[in-house]
Amino acid sequence: MLRLPLWVVIFITYFPAVFAMSRGDHAPLKEFT
């Protein structure tokens, strides 16, 4: 496991979902719940 800062992990985890929502393509949050 790489020792990544917490903000990096959060960024990698949530950025794709936020980016998709900003484009209005679909509801990406449903894929993570």
N, CA, C and O atoms as CSV, one atom per row, in Angstrom:
chain,resi,resn,atom,element,x,y,z
A,1,MET,N,N,0.847,-1.202,0.000
A,1,MET,CA,C,0.000,0.000,0.000
A,1,MET,C,C,0.882,1.251,0.000
A,1,MET,O,O,1.878,1.336,0.717
A,2,LEU,N,N,0.485,2.200,-0.816
A,2,LEU,CA,C,1.208,3.467,-0.825
A,2,LEU,C,C,0.741,4.332,0.331
A,2,LEU,O,O,-0.442,4.356,0.668
A,3,ARG,N,N,1.665,5.028,0.922
A,3,ARG,CA,C,1.301,5.925,2.031
A,3,ARG,C,C,0.888,7.272,1.455
A,3,ARG,O,O,1.714,8.167,1.279
A,4,LEU,N,N,-0.387,7.399,1.169
A,4,LEU,CA,C,-0.904,8.638,0.597
A,4,LEU,C,C,-1.549,9.481,1.683
A,4,LEU,O,O,-2.150,8.942,2.612
A,5,PRO,N,N,-1.434,10.788,1.576
A,5,PRO,CA,C,-2.149,11.670,2.506
A,5,PRO,C,C,-3.646,11.447,2.369
A,5,PRO,O,O,-4.134,11.051,1.310
A,6,LEU,N,N,-4.369,11.706,3.455
A,6,LEU,CA,C,-5.809,11.448,3.457
A,6,LEU,C,C,-6.510,12.247,2.374
A,6,LEU,O,O,-7.441,11.745,1.745
A,7,TRP,N,N,-6.077,13.490,2.141
A,7,TRP,CA,C,-6.758,14.319,1.146
A,7,TRP,C,C,-6.561,13.757,-0.256
A,7,TRP,O,O,-7.414,13.945,-1.124
A,8,VAL,N,N,-5.449,13.072,-0.483
A,8,VAL,CA,C,-5.219,12.465,-1.795
A,8,VAL,C,C,-6.181,11.302,-2.007
A,8,VAL,O,O,-6.743,11.133,-3.089
A,9,VAL,N,N,-6.361,10.500,-0.954
A,9,VAL,CA,C,-7.278,9.366,-1.051
A,9,VAL,C,C,-8.696,9.861,-1.309
A,9,VAL,O,O,-9.412,9.313,-2.148
A,10,ILE,N,N,-9.095,10.909,-0.576
A,10,ILE,CA,C,-10.440,11.456,-0.753
A,10,ILE,C,C,-10.592,12.028,-2.156
A,10,ILE,O,O,-11.631,11.855,-2.795
A,11,PHE,N,N,-9.554,12.709,-2.633
A,11,PHE,CA,C,-9.615,13.321,-3.961
A,11,PHE,C,C,-9.795,12.256,-5.033
A,11,PHE,O,O,-10.644,12.391,-5.913
A,12,ILE,N,N,-8.992,11.196,-4.958
A,12,ILE,CA,C,-9.058,10.130,-5.956
A,12,ILE,C,C,-10.396,9.407,-5.880
A,12,ILE,O,O,-10.923,8.946,-6.893
A,13,THR,N,N,-10.946,9.312,-4.658
A,13,THR,CA,C,-12.187,8.572,-4.486
A,13,THR,C,C,-13.388,9.357,-4.984
A,13,THR,O,O,-14.280,8.790,-5.615
A,14,TYR,N,N,-13.421,10.659,-4.706
A,14,TYR,CA,C,-14.639,11.433,-4.956
A,14,TYR,C,C,-14.580,12.305,-6.196
A,14,TYR,O,O,-15.625,12.729,-6.690
A,15,PHE,N,N,-13.384,12.588,-6.721
A,15,PHE,CA,C,-13.301,13.490,-7.870
A,15,PHE,C,C,-14.059,12.968,-9.086
A,15,PHE,O,O,-14.761,13.751,-9.726
A,16,PRO,N,N,-13.955,11.680,-9.443
A,16,PRO,CA,C,-14.711,11.184,-10.604
A,16,PRO,C,C,-16.212,11.384,-10.446
A,16,PRO,O,O,-16.900,11.717,-11.410
A,17,ALA,N,N,-16.721,11.183,-9.236
A,17,ALA,CA,C,-18.159,11.348,-9.010
A,17,ALA,C,C,-18.553,12.814,-9.127
A,17,ALA,O,O,-19.561,13.146,-9.749
A,18,VAL,N,N,-17.754,13.687,-8.528
A,18,VAL,CA,C,-18.054,15.123,-8.593
A,18,VAL,C,C,-17.941,15.617,-10.033
A,18,VAL,O,O,-18.743,16.439,-10.475
A,19,PHE,N,N,-16.955,15.120,-10.754
A,19,PHE,CA,C,-16.774,15.541,-12.144
A,19,PHE,C,C,-17.957,15.098,-12.996
A,19,PHE,O,O,-18.428,15.851,-13.848
A,20,ALA,N,N,-18.438,13.878,-12.767
A,20,ALA,CA,C,-19.573,13.380,-13.541
A,20,ALA,C,C,-20.833,14.170,-13.213
A,20,ALA,O,O,-21.629,14.476,-14.101
A,21,MET,N,N,-21.015,14.501,-11.928
A,21,MET,CA,C,-22.200,15.269,-11.540
A,21,MET,C,C,-22.142,16.668,-12.142
A,21,MET,O,O,-23.169,17.208,-12.553
A,22,SER,N,N,-20.961,17.254,-12.196
A,22,SER,CA,C,-20.843,18.610,-12.738
A,22,SER,C,C,-21.183,18.618,-14.223
A,22,SER,O,O,-21.650,19.628,-14.749
A,23,ARG,N,N,-20.950,17.493,-14.901
A,23,ARG,CA,C,-21.294,17.397,-16.317
A,23,ARG,C,C,-22.767,17.049,-16.491
A,23,ARG,O,O,-23.332,17.251,-17.566
A,24,GLY,N,N,-23.391,16.525,-15.435
A,24,GLY,CA,C,-24.803,16.177,-15.505
A,24,GLY,C,C,-25.053,14.934,-16.333
A,24,GLY,O,O,-26.125,14.792,-16.923
A,25,ASP,N,N,-24.081,14.024,-16.390
A,25,ASP,CA,C,-24.256,12.823,-17.195
A,25,ASP,C,C,-25.252,11.865,-16.548
A,25,ASP,O,O,-26.175,11.380,-17.203
A,26,HIS,N,N,-25.057,11.597,-15.260
A,26,HIS,CA,C,-25.931,10.653,-14.566
A,26,HIS,C,C,-25.834,10.921,-13.070
A,26,HIS,O,O,-25.313,11.953,-12.647
A,27,ALA,N,N,-26.336,9.992,-12.279
A,27,ALA,CA,C,-26.265,10.132,-10.824
A,27,ALA,C,C,-25.198,9.175,-10.299
A,27,ALA,O,O,-25.517,8.044,-9.932
A,28,PRO,N,N,-23.949,9.603,-10.256
A,28,PRO,CA,C,-22.853,8.695,-9.903
A,28,PRO,C,C,-22.862,8.260,-8.446
A,28,PRO,O,O,-22.308,7.216,-8.101
A,29,LEU,N,N,-23.499,9.068,-7.582
A,29,LEU,CA,C,-23.493,8.706,-6.165
A,29,LEU,C,C,-24.218,7.388,-5.928
A,29,LEU,O,O,-23.923,6.679,-4.966
A,30,LYS,N,N,-25.164,7.060,-6.801
A,30,LYS,CA,C,-25.899,5.805,-6.626
A,30,LYS,C,C,-24.988,4.604,-6.845
A,30,LYS,O,O,-25.271,3.508,-6.361
A,31,GLU,N,N,-23.907,4.806,-7.567
A,31,GLU,CA,C,-22.999,3.700,-7.839
A,31,GLU,C,C,-22.133,3.372,-6.631
A,31,GLU,O,O,-21.573,2.279,-6.541
A,32,PHE,N,N,-22.023,4.320,-5.704
A,32,PHE,CA,C,-21.142,4.115,-4.552
A,32,PHE,C,C,-21.910,3.705,-3.306
A,32,PHE,O,O,-21.309,3.320,-2.302
A,33,THR,N,N,-23.232,3.785,-3.364
A,33,THR,CA,C,-24.019,3.452,-2.178
A,33,THR,C,C,-24.558,2.038,-2.287
A,33,THR,O,O,-25.250,1.570,-1.382
